[in-house]
Amino acid sequence: MSDSEDGVRCWTKGSRLLLLGLVVFAASLLWGWPSYAQTSSTSAKPSPTSESGSIVYTPDTDPEVKLGKEAAQEDMKHLKLITSGPEYERLQKIGQELADVADRYPIPAIWGYPNFKPFKFSFYLVDDKDVNAYSYPGGFVFVDKGLMDFVHSDDELAAVLAHEMGHVMHHHILKLLHEQGKLQNILTPLQLAAIGMIIAGHFGDNSTAGAGFFLANGSQLYQIARINGYSVHAEEDADHYSILLLTHTHFDPAAMYTFMSRLANTETPQELGILRDHPPTPQRVEAAKNLLASLHIPLSITTADPTWRANVTDVKKGSGDLAQISVKGIVVCSVVGLDGESAHERAVALAAKLDQLLDSGLQAYEIHYAPNGEGIMLRNTLFLTNADAQAQGTSLEQLKQSLGNAIIQILQMRQIEFSN
């Protein structure tokens, strides 16, 4: 991409945010969001359904839906949307599956408004390489192509979409507008537009420090810090919502943890102070881990992120057949057929067991000889036998050493990726 093309692209992104801020600001003046707060209930109620059991969606005439639709339509004037193809179909399938669940299962808000309103969600795929997703009130969710490329599984994509749906279902922008309204006697329309830029909500990027250009007056720094604080709470609630929503689906809630862990490793640490509108990503990783633990949901990394699963490859060794087990390109071991199982069948079973062991915290010291000295065990599972050693022209001792080295390398790689 040329410098001029990159400049146009950056200008377009800035224009999108500024236009969004102006749309949000204008809508906040036209609609009485303070009354919305007064009518909010203390507990969510199930969505209304028709006699056939279908969901009765919030109508397009609803002020919240109108607000989001106007902002989304304005945004789409400046976007290149992808409207067909495998990734588009994938987004629609997973998004609508989650939407059906979100519109049926109230999830308590830890920040925002608790009114439970079923929305007819729409999902848009944006032809942009950024790892980004955002949403507007009323159920309008935008996902950049870069994010679709970044996720490692449908579970991780579901976690991101559920996060954005949390912003919608807990009415975060309305809450932010309500709080913003308390500052209207202090902030100018342009500054309020900049606040609109901040609350627009990108999923995992802290680039909104640029909004500080509009908000640099020292006397107003406390007010800015207040608004950014509200946005941090919104992000924390959306993460919380995502995990809880996924517990009502077949998607693995641990995918929020694996996605955020990998995202944290791609970010450059920044100290944005009062201009930080998202919690630090490592903090979000830890929060996800703690919530999963409190819900007794296993941290099954190999389920949420298939790139960590053990793979099986059939190989030839002399006149015999071997099947090789590897993780992330690291060869763990090779096995032969045994007790009526082919080498491939045995390796597949052992690979599945290895995934379980690694997810449950396998350590290198749990590699030991079987009590009868006829093989090598991982924890309580017999992995390698004398037959494996003989087929490879080596000894059990050498197999144990190579197996241990491989496990140590895998554990170190997992430690790097999932410790922030």
Secondary structure, 3 states (H helix, E strand, C coil): CCHHHHHHHHHHHHHHHHHHHHHHHHHHHHCCHHHHHHHCCCCCCCCCECCCCCECCCCCCCHHHHHHHHHHHHHHCCCCEECCCHHHHHHHHHHHHHHHHHCCCCCCCCCCCCCCCCCCCEEEEECCCCCCEEEECCCEEEEEHHHHHHCCCHHHHHHHHHHHHHHHHCCHHHHHHHHHHCCCCCCCHHHHHHHHHHHCCCCCCCHHHHHHHHCCCHHHHHHHHHHHHHHHHHHHHHHHHHHHHHCCCCCCCCHHHHHHHHHHHHCCCCCCHHHCCCCCHHHHHHHHHHHHHHCCCCCCHHHHCHHHCCEEEEEEECCEEEEEEEECCEEEEEECCECCECHHHHHHHHHHHHHHHHHCCCCHHHEEECCCCCEEEECCEEEEEHHHHHHCCCCHHHHHHHHHHHHHHHHHHHHHHHCC
